[in-house]
Amino acid sequence: MDIKTFGYLYHKARGATRDEVIKEAEISHEEYMLYEQTLGSVLQDIMQDRSRASEIGADFVRLSRYVYGEASDQEKQITRPDAIKARSGELFSLPAIGTIAIPSISLHQAIADRRSLRKYTNKQISLDELSFLLWSCSWARDFRSNERMEITFRNVPSAGSRHPLETYLYIRRVEGLRPGLYYYHPIKHCLVLLDSSPEKEAELFEGCFRQEMAATSAVNIFWTAVPYRTAWRYGQRAYRYLYLDAGHAGQNLHLAAEAIGGGACMIGAYLDELMNSALGIDGKEEFVIYIATVGKKDFLSES
Ligand SMILES: Cc1cc2nc3c(=O)[nH]c(=O)nc-3n(C[C@H](O)[C@H](O)[C@H](O)COP(=O)(O)O)c2cc1C
């Protein structure tokens, strides 16, 4: 779904008139007519779900209470899922964790100085700094695998150490790396190039609802969740944990970004369908859960 299609559906579902839809979704009259002819059944599905959607938050909290829990797949001894979803492509190793010069600012200072940073300088992030950022939020310090359990341990906590998050990056200004969409392998601590086309950058920016910082940052990080990794152990309650886990990754990244003289801004407002298709994931077995923009700080004019 592109941003125009979304705009049409969103405003239409809220009862906007034809002229309002054309104005708000920034579409032409011809596009409006085309959507009217082709998106009827999609709109109908959305309208049908609307009453459920208006209750889903409270229902989710209520129905994911332990009292409703059924035996999990782990309890039923169903084969365990893998701990990471490896992607194939051209590999780029990152400086090893033990060799990078970790910037020294105090934890007190990192916490006190952290702000959402939405304006960045044109300065590049070094490979050491990128390695450090990923170490803080996504790197796996340990990996254990046997027939019954496969598990990683990272610098962020995760319910049952299931670590359902995968990490993708759009790199714009990192020393020695060409711009493009990469996947981060948390065990090998390397990047896999997935797509270096300029169209991908534009698609990801649209997916962030064209929020400016997503186009001016040095790096954007997209965390996806693979829910079954956690649901295998915790059933539907796992969905609570996915979002809690993502928050930990986001905060560690925030603090690490401060330590390299930069900053981050989290993005929760994104177009799910477009983000998922841009990353080549199905939106159900794996979906985008949290996004962060990162770049260097202009110490003269912070915001
Ligand atoms: C879950 C979450 C989603 C957010 N989504 C956005 C977003 O889409 N766009 C944005 O500009 N800021 C976003 N933010 C940043 C908040 O606006 C910001 O944290 C808040 O205004 C407080 O400012 P501070 O981070 O500087 O303390 C998000 C923050 C969180 C935690």
The ligand as an ORCA input file, in Angstrom:
! r2SCAN-3c Opt
* xyz 0 1
  C       6.746      4.859     21.283
  C       7.207      6.212     20.795
  C       6.831      6.642     19.533
  C       7.266      7.884     19.066
  N       6.933      8.263     17.787
  C       7.381      9.441     17.325
  C       7.107      9.810     15.982
  O       6.513      9.084     15.189
  N       7.547     11.035     15.574
  C       8.250     11.879     16.399
  O       8.627     12.958     15.965
  N       8.548     11.524     17.673
  C       8.136     10.330     18.149
  N       8.472      9.942     19.422
  C       9.278     10.834     20.282
  C       8.400     11.540     21.334
  O       7.641     12.531     20.700
  C       9.300     12.133     22.418
  O       9.937     11.089     23.131
  C       8.488     12.982     23.403
  O       7.977     14.137     22.769
  C       9.310     13.422     24.615
  O      10.471     14.160     24.210
  P      11.944     13.703     24.610
  O      12.157     12.331     24.001
  O      12.859     14.726     23.988
  O      12.041     13.633     26.084
  C       8.071      8.703     19.894
  C       8.467      8.245     21.147
  C       8.066      7.008     21.593
  C       8.555      6.519     22.933
*
